[in-house]
Each structure stands twice: as structure tokens, then as C-alpha cells.
Amino acid sequence: MALEALKALAEKYFCEKCCKNVLNIIAELQKNWEDARHKSRMAYHAYRHAESLYDSTSEVYIQKRDEYVDASNALARVYDEIEEFHEQQYQTLMSLMSAD
């Protein structure tokens, strides 16, 4: 994994203080990546479930909003949530990479 290679380089070429900072950033990136991977997997399953509902019914109940919506709107909402999540993850990654 690329993060392991970064750890090895940090330990080899940086002073102890800088190495510690780099390792902390790497640990945070790794945690965010694992969280993002899990959430992406969950979002994919939600999307597939919404697709199957769309194929079998005209209305879908959305528990989070306590309402029934048209199945095509439900599918679009799930897709929008996935897009928003990926944009947030990208922004988080960029802010971590630009941190001092």
C-alpha cells in the first residue's frame, strides 16, 4: 500500500518531530480512506436496493424523511447522496494534504 511506503520514507528521511507529524497525517488519511470505503460500499448497496425498488414499484418509503416518494425520485436522491459524500471525502483529502 502507498501509505506503508510513505511511512517507511518518513522514518528514513525525516527528523523525529517531522516524522511524527507525517505519521499522524498518514494515520488520519488511512482512517478517512477506510471510513470512505465502508460508506461507499453502503451507498452502493443502498443504490442497488433503490434500483430494485424502482423496478418493482412506483412509490418508495424513505424512513429518514418519513414520507413516500416516487421511485424515480428516490433513486435520484440516493445517487445525489452518493455524489455529495464523494465530494466531501475529496474536500477532506485535499484539506489534509494542504495542512501544514
Order of alpha helices (4+ residues) and beta strands (2+ residues): alpha-alpha-beta-beta-alpha
